[in-house]
Amino acid sequence: MKIATTLFLKIAVILIGIPVLALCIFLVPELADAVAKFLGVHSIKYIIFILLYGGSLPFYIALYQAFKLLSYIDKNIAFSELSVRTLMRIKYCAISICGLHVLGLPLYYLVADKDDAPGLIFVGMVIPFASLVIAVFAAVLQRLLQEAINIKSENDLTV
């Protein structure tokens, strides 16, 4: 049962990465061209490339770290310093994704101002908010796991 659950989660991690890769390959260049033509500024295309491709790198690092964490669970070493470090890396990746997309919010403002669609700014805040929630969740899990490891080591010393 436990192996099947982690296998399902590993498949889910892989399936999460595939659509994002497809978006990076097919949608990001089209989106950058469309925004550059809409705003009339050609150089803004490169800023969009940097923000979106730069955000995909920590995303894939976090997915790899999640895959490693599931492997630690399979090997029965979930309560170890390796897991704490893995959660810490996931937290930092989520924070960097949030930071990059917050830096991109002025682009949403420019497009929303030109198109007269103020709700577009809220759409631009979805990814930073989601990654911030993931960062906080990873930080809480990291702290709980560290406390569990500390309690386990204290119990091992008293026996």
C-alpha positions as CSV (number, residue, x, y, z in Angstrom):
1,M,0.0,0.0,0.0
2,K,2.8,2.4,1.0
3,I,4.8,1.7,-2.2
4,A,1.6,2.2,-4.3
5,T,0.9,5.5,-2.7
6,T,4.4,6.9,-3.2
7,L,4.4,5.5,-6.8
8,F,1.1,7.3,-7.5
9,L,2.6,10.5,-6.1
10,K,5.8,10.1,-8.1
11,I,3.7,9.7,-11.3
12,A,1.7,12.8,-10.2
13,V,5.0,14.7,-9.9
14,I,6.0,13.7,-13.4
15,L,2.6,14.5,-14.8
16,I,2.7,18.0,-13.2
17,G,6.1,18.6,-14.9
18,I,5.0,17.6,-18.4
19,P,2.3,20.3,-19.0
20,V,4.6,23.0,-17.6
21,L,7.3,21.9,-20.1
22,A,4.8,22.0,-22.9
23,L,3.8,25.5,-21.8
24,C,7.4,26.6,-21.7
25,I,8.1,25.2,-25.2
26,F,4.9,26.3,-27.0
27,L,3.1,29.0,-25.1
28,V,5.8,31.2,-23.7
29,P,7.3,32.3,-27.0
30,E,3.8,33.1,-28.4
31,L,2.9,34.9,-25.3
32,A,6.0,37.0,-25.3
33,D,5.5,37.9,-29.0
34,A,1.9,38.8,-28.4
35,V,2.6,41.0,-25.3
36,A,5.5,42.7,-27.2
37,K,3.3,43.5,-30.2
38,F,0.4,44.6,-27.9
39,L,2.5,47.0,-25.9
40,G,4.6,48.0,-28.9
41,V,7.9,47.4,-27.0
42,H,10.1,44.7,-28.6
43,S,12.5,44.4,-25.7
44,I,9.8,43.4,-23.2
45,K,9.8,40.0,-24.9
46,Y,13.2,39.2,-23.3
47,I,12.0,40.3,-19.9
48,I,9.1,37.9,-20.2
49,F,11.5,35.1,-21.3
50,I,13.7,35.8,-18.2
51,L,10.8,35.8,-15.8
52,L,8.9,32.8,-17.1
53,Y,11.9,30.6,-18.0
54,G,13.6,31.7,-14.8
55,G,10.6,30.7,-12.8
56,S,10.4,27.3,-14.5
57,L,13.9,26.4,-13.3
58,P,13.2,26.5,-9.6
59,F,9.9,24.8,-10.4
60,Y,11.6,21.8,-11.8
61,I,14.2,21.8,-9.0
62,A,11.3,21.7,-6.5
63,L,9.7,18.8,-8.5
64,Y,13.0,16.9,-8.4
65,Q,13.2,17.5,-4.6
66,A,9.7,16.3,-4.1
67,F,10.6,13.2,-6.1
68,K,13.6,12.7,-3.8
69,L,11.5,13.1,-0.8
70,L,9.1,10.4,-2.0
71,S,12.2,8.2,-2.6
72,Y,13.2,8.8,1.0
73,I,9.8,7.7,2.2
74,D,10.2,4.5,0.1
75,K,13.5,3.8,1.7
76,N,12.1,4.4,5.3
77,I,14.5,7.3,5.8
78,A,11.8,10.0,5.8
79,F,12.7,11.1,9.4
80,S,16.2,12.1,8.6
81,E,18.2,15.3,8.0
82,L,18.0,14.5,4.2
83,S,14.3,15.1,4.3
84,V,14.7,18.3,6.2
85,R,17.2,19.6,3.7
86,T,14.9,18.5,0.8
87,L,12.0,20.5,2.3
88,M,14.3,23.5,2.8
89,R,15.2,23.4,-0.9
90,I,11.6,23.1,-1.9
91,K,10.9,26.2,0.4
92,Y,13.6,28.2,-1.3
93,C,12.5,27.2,-4.7
94,A,8.9,28.3,-3.9
95,I,10.2,31.6,-2.5
96,S,12.3,32.2,-5.7
97,I,9.3,31.5,-7.9
98,C,7.2,33.9,-5.9
99,G,9.9,36.6,-6.1
100,L,10.3,36.3,-9.8
101,H,6.6,36.5,-10.5
102,V,6.2,39.4,-8.1
103,L,8.9,41.2,-10.2
104,G,6.7,40.5,-13.2
105,L,3.6,42.1,-11.8
106,P,4.4,45.5,-13.4
107,L,4.1,43.8,-16.8
108,Y,0.6,42.7,-15.8
109,Y,-0.1,46.3,-14.9
110,L,1.1,47.6,-18.2
111,V,-1.0,45.1,-20.1
112,A,-4.1,45.7,-17.9
113,D,-3.7,49.5,-18.2
114,K,-3.4,49.3,-22.0
115,D,-6.3,46.8,-22.3
116,D,-8.4,48.5,-19.6
117,A,-8.7,45.2,-17.7
118,P,-7.9,45.8,-14.1
119,G,-8.8,42.2,-13.1
120,L,-5.8,41.0,-15.0
121,I,-3.5,42.1,-12.1
122,F,-5.3,39.6,-9.8
123,V,-4.6,36.9,-12.4
124,G,-1.0,37.8,-12.2
125,M,-1.0,37.4,-8.4
126,V,-2.2,33.7,-8.6
127,I,1.3,32.2,-9.1
128,P,3.1,34.3,-6.5
129,F,0.3,33.5,-4.0
130,A,0.3,29.8,-4.7
131,S,4.1,29.5,-4.5
132,L,4.0,31.5,-1.2
133,V,1.5,29.1,0.2
134,I,3.8,26.2,-0.9
135,A,6.8,27.9,0.7
136,V,4.9,28.4,4.0
137,F,3.7,24.8,3.9
138,A,7.2,23.5,3.2
139,A,8.6,25.6,6.1
140,V,6.0,24.2,8.5
141,L,6.7,20.6,7.4
142,Q,10.4,21.3,7.7
143,R,10.0,22.5,11.3
144,L,7.7,19.7,12.3
145,L,10.1,17.1,10.8
146,Q,13.1,18.7,12.5
147,E,11.2,18.5,15.8
148,A,10.2,14.9,15.2
149,I,13.9,14.1,14.5
150,N,15.0,15.9,17.7
151,I,12.4,14.0,19.8
152,K,13.4,10.7,18.2
153,S,17.1,11.3,18.9
154,E,16.3,12.2,22.5
155,N,14.3,9.0,22.9
156,D,17.1,7.0,21.4
157,L,19.5,8.5,23.9
158,T,17.3,7.8,26.9
159,V,16.9,4.1,26.1
